[in-house]
Amino acid sequence: MVGGGAGSAVWMQMLADVLGRTVIVPGAPRYAGVLGAYAAAATALRDPGAPAALRVSPARPVTTFTPDPAATEVYDRLFAISQRRYSALAQIFADLNAPTTTQEGTKPRS
């Protein structure tokens, strides 16, 4: 996992639990995209200094989050409830989002 959210241990553990899969976070997750873009540009430009710069990249995995089966079970149960809730409220949502008219029969301005 990369990006700003990968800096949160709580968020990464939750993600592992929800997905039921191991989540691996590199040493500098916030900069992984920049390092990848740099590697692509350096390769395209045939930059001889790129390999040395990429060797010191903090891209090796340093933190692993393993799913907790009990938490995964709770998230699965809550997701099933959420799906039922959406099905039960779908028509109400459609009614709330339907166009409305004024007394003169014209749509109100947004």
Secondary structure, DSSP 8 states (H G I E B T S, - for coil): --SGGGG-HHHHHHHHHHHTS-EEEESSGGGHHHHHHHHHHHHHTT-TTHHHHHHT-S-SEEEEE---HHHHHHHHHHHHHHHHHHHHHHHHHHHHHS----TTS-----
